[in-house]
């Protein structure tokens, strides 16, 4: 039997929410939580961030990594944009590549243009083809998902070049791994970061079918790498670690943005648990290692916070009120008014 509090404590330790990561530790954590994304809504156009986890400014750190191509952009989970380390391009491409089996005339025209005259930006493509931007953009995205072209975004500028994928990555083998081989590698990392996880969590984060994820997990169980526990799975080595692990759950309050690794892998449960009638869920509240509430309102130029909904007892919600309000202000900005707390006007 493994104590649930020990699992939470080890998870928070590995997420560096107990002790912030130095640069070396951060690089390992980033690799294991890829693909990285920027802060949802607030960080549009910014580099990715593992918010709260670094003992340095990781946005600026990752900005430099983007500039030097130590972080590269692609369409991975569900066709969404994300940033990975170039060493893992084969791994992610082999799992997430969507071959272009039935190309459209527009897709072929743009691919031939880039192969013939690239690199090109969208304005140049518009001038060469006469297509509208709204016609060009989705075609580029589909070619990007097929790993036929690459968008070289190494800074925050909009005037980005699109290259032939082999031109940017001549040594990348798009058939190096089978899908299940690449998925097993990523699930090993996923398990390490979460300590205990289930199929739905992996499905939520990687945007893959439950059937495919379950097959990879069962293979890892057969290989004696994963073990089953409480309806979920963990590394067998972690099961042994937890027998003598003495870490304790840290006491903290964080407002977690919607692109956060922990939010994305629990999104299916969080959406169901924290329902409301407001237009948007702005953040989720991570309190002492567990999700215990949601910040709701409307995303505009800045987030408009209508209410903070918690599943804490009244006494605990009162005791932690100032800390929770401070955490929300820390992410949305101190000038943004929070209108209600647990439905009561402030």
N, C-alpha and C positions, 0 to 999 in steps of 0.2 A: 504494500500500500504506500502511495506517495501523498504527502500532505499538500493540499492545494496552495496553501500560503507559501510553501517552498518553491512551487512552480512559478508563482507570480514574482517572488523575490528574485529568482534566477533569471526570469524573463526581463525584469526591469534592469538587472545588472548587465545582461548582455545587450540590452538596448541603450546602455549608457545613460539611463535616466536616473540611476542611483549615483553614478560617478561619471562626470563628463569625460569624453574621449580625447586623448591627444591625437596628433595627426596620424600616427601609425595605426592606432586603434580605430580611428575614424575611417581610414582607407579600407580596413577589413570589414567594418560595419557597413559601409557604403556598398562594397562588393556583394555582401550577403543580402542586402535589401533592394537590389536593383530590380527594375529600372528606377532611377531617381527622378523625382518631379519637384517643381518649385512649390512654394507656399500657395495653396489654393486661393484664388481671387486676389489676395493682397500682393502676391509676388509675381504677377503677370509679367513675363519677359525676363524675370530674374533667373539666375542659375538654380539648380536643385538645392534643396536644403534638408538635412535631417534635424529638424528643429528641436532645440533644447539639449542636443546630445553631444555637442562639441565644446571644448574649452577654448575655442577660438571662433572667429567669424567664418563660418563654413560657406556662406554665400560668396564672400570674396575669394575664399580658397577655391571654390568650385568655378568661379569666374575665370581664375587663372588656369585651372585645369581645362576649361573649355577652350581658352585661347591657344593653349599648346596642344590641343587635340588629345589630352589625357582623359577627357570625357567626350563621348561622341553621341550624336542624336540619332534616334530611329523611331520607327513605329513598331511597338511590340505588343503589350497586353491589350487585346481587343482593338488593335489598330491605334492605340493611344500613343502620344509622344512620350518619350522618356530618354534618360541619359544613362549610358553604361560605359564601363571602361573598355578600351579597344581590345584588350586581351580576351574579352568575352563575346566579341562580335560573332564568332562562329557558333558559340553556344546559343545565343539568343536568336540568331538568324535561322538555325536549324530547327528551332522550336516554333518560332512565330512567323516564319516566311509564308506568305500566301502566293503561290505560283500564279502567274498571269495566264490562265488556261484559255480564257476567251477575251482577248484584248479588244477594246473598242478602237475605232478609227482615230479618235483624238489621242488615246493613249499611245498608239503606234506612231502617230505623227510627232508627238512630243519626244518619245524615246528616240526615234530616228534623228530628230533635230539635235538632241543633246549628244547623241553618239557622233554626229557629224561635226557639230560646231561648238559643243560645250567646253567649259562650263558656261551656263547662262542663268541670268535671273529671270523672274517672271515677266518683267517689263520687256526684256529682249525677246522672250518667247511670244509675247502678245504682238510685238511688231513683226516678227517673222511669220507668224501663222495667221494673224487676223482674228484669233480666238479671243473671247472675253476672259477676264481674270476668273470669273465665276465658273468658266468652263475648264480653264487650265488647272486651277488649284485641286479639285477633286481627282483629276487624272494624274497629277503629280503624286498625290497621296497614295493612290492605288499602285503606282509604279514603285513608290517607296516601300510599301508593304511587301512587294515582291522582291525587294532588295536588288532592283535593277538600276536604281539611281540613288544618289545620296545628297542630302541637303546639308551644306557645310555652314552650320551656324556656330561660329567660334566667338562671336561677340553679340551684343544686343541690337545690332543694326538690322534693319528690315531688308536691305539690299543683298540677299544671300544667293550664292551660286549653287546650281544643281549640277552634279557631276555624274558621269557613268560610275556605277558602284565599283566595278573592277579597277577603275583608274585610282580611286581613293584607297581601295583595299585589295591590292593585287595578290596578296598571299592568303586571303580568306577563302576557305573551302566551305561552300554552302551545303555540302553533303557529308561533312566530317562526322556528325552525330546523327543517329536516328532521333525521331521526336521523343521516344520514350527515354533514350539515353540522356538527352539534354534535359528533359523534365526531371529525371531522377537526380541529376546534379543540382538543379535549382531547388528541388524539394528537400534535399539534404541541408542546404543553406537555410531554407525556410524553417525547417524543424529546429535548427540550432538557434535561430533568432527568437522563435516563439516558445521553445521548450516542449510545449504540448500544443498540438493543432489538430484540426479535422479536415475532411475533404472539402467541406463548404468554405472554410477559410482560404484554402489554396485556390479554390475555384473563384472566390471573390477577388483575390489579388491578381492572379494570372489570367483571368478571363478565358479559361479553357473548360472543356466539358468535364463534368464529374466522372464520367466513365473513363476518360483518358487519365485523369489524376489518380483515380482509384487503382487503375492497372499499374501505374508507376509505383504507387505506395505499396501495393501488395507484392510487387517485385522486390522492393527494399525490405519488406518484412521477411520474405522468403530467404533473402540474402543475409538475414540476421543483422541488418543495419538499423531498421526500425523495429519497435515493439508496440503492441497495442495497449492502450490504457484508457479507461473511462470513456469509451466511445471515440477516442482519438488516437493519435500516434505520437511517439517521441523517439529520439535516437536511443538506441539501447545503451550507449555509453552515458547518456544523460540519466537514464533510470538508475544506473549504478552511482553516478555522482550524487543524485538526490537522496540516496540512502544515508549519507553522512553530511550533506550540505547544511550549513547552519546560518545561511543568510536570512535577513529579515526584510519584510516589505517596507520600502521607504515611505516616508510621509511627505507627500507633495501634492500640489494641484497644478495641472497644466490644461490649457485650452488647446486641443489638438485640431489642426486644420484638416480639411477633407482629403488632401493628398498624402497625408502622413501614412507611413508604412503600417502602423498598427490599426489606423482607421480603415485603410483600404482592405486589409485582410479580415476585418470584422464588420465591414460595411453592411452585409446582408442582415446581420443581427441588429446592428445599431438602427438601421432604417425602420425595422419592424418594432423595435422596443420603444423608440422615441418618436412617436407619431404626434403630429400637431397640425393646426390649421393655418400656420403662417407660410408665406411663399417659400422660404429657404431654411434649411438647417445650416447654420454658419460654422459652428464648431461642435466638437464633442468633448466633454469634460472627463479627463483622466485623473482620478482622485485616489491616491494611495495604491496605485498600480492597477486599478480597474476602471472601466468606463462606467460613470455613474450619472451622466446627464447630457443634455444638449443645449446649445445656445441657438436660439431661433430668431428669425426676423427676415430681413431682405438684403440681398446684395445689390448695392448701387455703386456709386463711385467709391464709397467706403461702406463697410457693413453697418446696417442699421439694426441694432440689437433691441428686439421687442421683449424677450423674456429669457430667463435661464431656468430650464426644467430639470429637476433632479429627482433621483430615486433614493435619496437619503432620508433618514428619520428627521423629523422636525428639529430635534435637538442638535443633530449633527449639521444640518443645513444652516442652522443659526450660528453654530460655533465656527463654521468654516466660511461664513458669508463674505467677510472682508477678503479672505485669501482667494476665494473664487472670483469675486469682482475684480480683484487685482490681476488675476491670471487672464481673464477675458480682456481687460484693458491692455494687458501686455501684448496681445496679439492683434486686436482691432484698433488700438490707439487710445491714448488716455483722453483725447478730446471727444471720442464717440460716446454719446450718452447711452447708458443701459436703462431701459424704461421700467422693467419689472424683474423681480426675483421671486421665483416660485409663484408667479401670478399676482404678486402684490407690488403695486406701484412704488417706485423708489423716490 
